[in-house]
Amino acid sequence: MTYTIEGRTGPWEVVIGLEVHAQVTSQAKLFSGAATEFGAAPNSQVSFVDAGFPGMLPVINQECVAQAVRTGLGLKAEIHLWSRFDRKNYFYADLPQGYQISQFAHPIVGTGTVEITLADGSTKEIGITRLHLEQDAGKSLHDQHPSKSFIDLNRSGVALMEIVSEPDMRSPEEAGAYLTKLRQILRYLGTCDGNMDEGSMRADVNVSVRKAGEGFRTRCEVKNVNSIRFVMQAVEAEARRQIEVWEEGGTVEQETRLFDTGRGVTRSMRSKEDAHDYRYFPDPDLPPLVLEADWVEQLKASLPELPDERRARYVAMGLSPYDAHVLTLERETAAFFEAVAKGRDAKTVANWVTGDFFAALNRTGLGVEESPVSAAALGELLDLIADKTINGKIAKDVLAIMFETGERPGAIVDARGLRQVVDTGAIEAAIDRVMEANADKVAEYRSGKDKLFGFFVGQVMKAMQGKGNPALVNEVLKQKLA
């Protein structure tokens, strides 16, 4: 179903494109050897190059280039073997050089695609226009002093990949799905950690509205949105603002806006600059970037399995599309699942990982990589069920104890006497006691009330403290009640 927003004059279609700034995972900056660790003391990770000292020359970081190429390959995009760095000129306190080294006319990566999956299970391809490398600016701090702004240059010179989409998205949901999928791909590739709360991934959201069948109207850019939820809210808020302007007979002006997360509205920041405002020209300190085709092929051969391919493989293993989707959302989760599933039934493992294991993680507020229960330990627990040492109900209790204590499942079962009873004599004795205590219900069952069978199973399992083998209990009980 097509997403529209209802205005006074009828429905409006929303047109969305995203420019995502992703910080490159690298130990050093794009053009200097300064460190990039998050959270360091202000101005403690700054070289003379980053600070814009006269005469300091930039030197390209090969690993940052490799990370950009890996990302382009992961986006099924065209890799340009010849690209060029330009100077983007503007003057701001946290840009000490007075220009940003970026790529404009000749980016390192060209057109590609990202396939998104929506809540109804449908898929859609979103076009990638380009990916270019650029250096980040510093950071202005306005809340440290009542009358002064402070400057932290730690971020100055950090390598960014700007990933520009085509205006192919038509709803807040599609924008959220695209950003989620892009973040997932970057994390699988290891080219960006995707930590939006730390600023290592942020989005500029381009929004316009139009009537059905129209061409594009004027767009506005909502700058530096730092969460997927806020991106979706910003799309909705800005679209509604523009609809109101058009319906009141006004004209939407092209401008840069900010999203006020507290009030849920966008507000004007500045008029939108065009390329000519930045006076781009080739950076005279950097020669064109020329890549060897063999090197690109080596990078391609070393790429990890990406989410779409891994999800398809899981479905081929017998998992449902939903389970395959959930297990591949994060690379760490998929690795955990595969470690448990090695040599075991994949569907059984998926049920336990997405069910009780995830529930325990949620209760404790931990991620998979922080889990006190390792993949090997969970595998041992499932083996105890498979060899009938314990049943599924007991296994759930054992897993809870494993999360609390970090003990191995076998030790817990032995220490607490939880081994499943497979002795038919003991099972018969428990059934006899239950039947004797519920003689009236035995008579009702035998007179045709078959539904009482579940009652008897429950009573026997209770009498055996949950340790009876369910299959044996059912088998013996049917014989005794017959």
Secondary structure, DSSP 8 states (H G I E B T S, - for coil): ----EEETTEEEEEEEEEEEEEE---SB-SSS--B--TT--TTSS--TTTTT-TT------HHHHHHHHHHHHHTT--B-SEE--EEEE---TT-TTSEEEE--SS-SB--EEEEEE-TTS-EEEEEEEEEEEEE---EEE-SSSSS--EEE-TTTT-EEEEEEE-S-B-SHHHHHHHHHHHHHHHHHHTS----GGGTSEEEEEEEEEE-TT------EEEEEE-SHHHHHHHHHHHHHHHHHHHHTT-----EEEEEETTTTEEEEEEE---GGGGT-EE-TTS--EE--HHHHHHHHHT----HHHHHHHHHHTT--HHHHHHHTSSHHHHHHHHHHHTTS-HHHHHHHIIIIIHHHHHHHT--GGG-SS-HHHHHHHHHHHHTTSS-HHHHHHHHHHHHHH---HHHHHHHTT---B--HHHHHHHHHHHHHHTHHHHHHHHTT-GGGHHHHHHHHHHHTTT-B-HHHHHHHHHHHH-
